[in-house]
């Protein structure tokens, strides 16, 4: 749902907030498909491994029997993707995402929530928490960008 919402709102957000600003550079993909595909692939890979493990031990739809280590697996997969992105982009915030993925996965794996939270819920809560971290840092980066890069004023053809 997050990826679909992001992809459909890209053009509006692009025109409203980022384009026509001093220092703005176009990215080759609209939105960056490799980054979105990598994030989605990491989540799908995690779900495939968890489903295969759960299915081998019983009924897949019995979410109470999901492995409790599923948030840890998701965190490791996502941390690997964020680390790759950090090395490719050189942006420090992706190293922070690596840390958030590792710390969050350990928390949702080890914290004793009680019997009302099953292993499936732990994985879902981890994904929601990490999406919230990504969204909040994205908003902070956007606000900083908008404050430091003014909109380019339209110039008339006669130079006035």
C-alpha positions in Angstrom: 0.0 0.0 0.0 2.9 2.4 0.9 4.6 1.8 -2.5 1.3 2.3 -4.5 0.5 5.5 -2.6 4.1 6.8 -3.2 4.1 5.9 -6.9 0.7 7.5 -7.5 1.4 10.7 -5.7 4.9 11.2 -7.2 3.9 13.5 -10.0 1.8 15.8 -7.8 4.5 16.0 -5.1 7.2 16.5 -7.7 5.4 19.5 -9.3 4.2 21.0 -6.0 7.4 20.8 -3.9 10.6 19.9 -5.7 10.7 21.0 -9.3 11.6 24.6 -10.3 13.9 25.0 -7.3 17.5 26.2 -7.4 19.8 23.2 -7.0 17.1 20.6 -8.0 18.3 17.8 -10.2 16.1 15.4 -12.0 16.4 11.7 -11.2 16.4 9.4 -14.2 13.3 7.4 -13.1 10.0 8.9 -12.0 9.8 7.7 -9.1 13.2 5.9 -8.6 12.0 2.5 -9.7 15.1 0.6 -8.6 14.8 1.9 -5.0 11.1 1.1 -4.8 11.6 -2.3 -6.4 14.5 -3.1 -4.1 12.4 -2.2 -1.0 9.4 -4.2 -2.3 11.7 -7.2 -3.2 13.2 -7.2 0.3 9.7 -7.4 1.9 8.6 -10.1 -0.6 11.7 -12.1 0.0 11.1 -12.0 3.7 7.5 -13.1 3.3 8.5 -16.0 1.0 11.1 -17.3 3.4 8.6 -17.0 6.4 5.8 -18.6 4.3 8.0 -21.5 3.3 9.2 -22.1 6.8 5.6 -21.8 8.2 4.1 -24.0 5.5 6.6 -26.7 6.1 5.5 -26.9 9.8 1.8 -26.7 9.3 -0.9 -24.4 8.1 0.3 -21.1 6.5 -2.8 -19.1 7.5 -2.3 -20.0 11.2 -0.3 -16.8 12.0 0.3 -17.9 15.6 2.8 -20.5 14.2 4.9 -18.1 12.2 8.5 -18.0 13.3 9.2 -15.5 16.0 12.5 -14.6 14.2 10.7 -13.2 11.1 11.2 -9.5 12.1 14.9 -10.3 12.5 15.1 -11.8 9.0 13.2 -8.8 7.6 15.6 -6.4 9.4 18.7 -8.1 8.0 17.3 -8.1 4.4 16.3 -4.5 4.6 19.5 -3.5 6.3 21.4 -5.1 3.5 19.4 -3.1 1.0 19.9 0.2 2.9 23.6 -0.5 3.2 23.9 -0.9 -0.5 21.9 2.3 -1.1 24.1 4.1 1.4 27.3 3.1 -0.4 25.9 3.9 -3.8 24.5 7.3 -2.8 26.9 8.4 -0.1 24.0 9.8 2.0 24.3 9.4 5.7 20.6 8.9 6.3 20.7 5.5 4.7 23.2 4.4 7.3 20.7 5.6 9.9 18.1 3.4 8.1 20.5 0.4 8.4 20.7 1.1 12.2 16.9 1.5 12.5 16.3 -1.8 10.6 18.7 -3.7 12.8 17.6 -2.2 16.1 13.9 -2.4 15.2 14.1 -6.0 14.1 15.9 -7.0 17.3 13.2 -5.1 19.3 10.2 -6.7 17.6 11.9 -10.1 17.8 12.9 -10.0 21.4 10.4 -7.7 23.2 7.8 -9.7 25.3 4.6 -8.2 24.0 2.4 -10.9 25.5 0.0 -13.5 24.0 -2.1 -10.9 22.2 0.7 -10.1 19.7 1.5 -13.1 17.5 4.7 -13.5 15.3 2.8 -12.2 12.2 1.9 -9.1 14.1 5.5 -8.6 15.2 6.6 -8.6 11.5 3.8 -6.3 10.5 4.5 -3.9 13.4 8.2 -3.8 12.4 7.3 -2.9 8.8 5.0 -0.2 9.9 7.6 1.2 12.3 10.3 1.3 9.7 7.9 2.8 7.2 7.2 5.6 9.7 10.9 6.2 10.3 11.4 6.4 6.5 8.4 8.7 6.1 9.4 11.1 8.9 13.0 11.4 7.7 11.7 11.9 4.2 9.5 14.8 5.4 12.4 16.3 7.3 14.7 16.1 4.2 11.9 17.7 2.1 11.4 20.5 4.5 15.1 21.2 4.7 15.3 21.1 0.9 12.3 23.5 0.5 13.8 25.9 3.0 17.2 26.0 1.5 16.3 26.0 -2.2 14.0 28.8 -3.3 11.7 28.5 -6.3 13.2 29.8 -9.5 11.4 32.9 -10.7 10.1 32.9 -14.2 12.1 35.3 -16.4 10.6 37.1 -19.4 12.1 36.5 -22.8 13.2 40.1 -23.1 15.3 39.8 -19.9 13.2 41.9 -17.6 
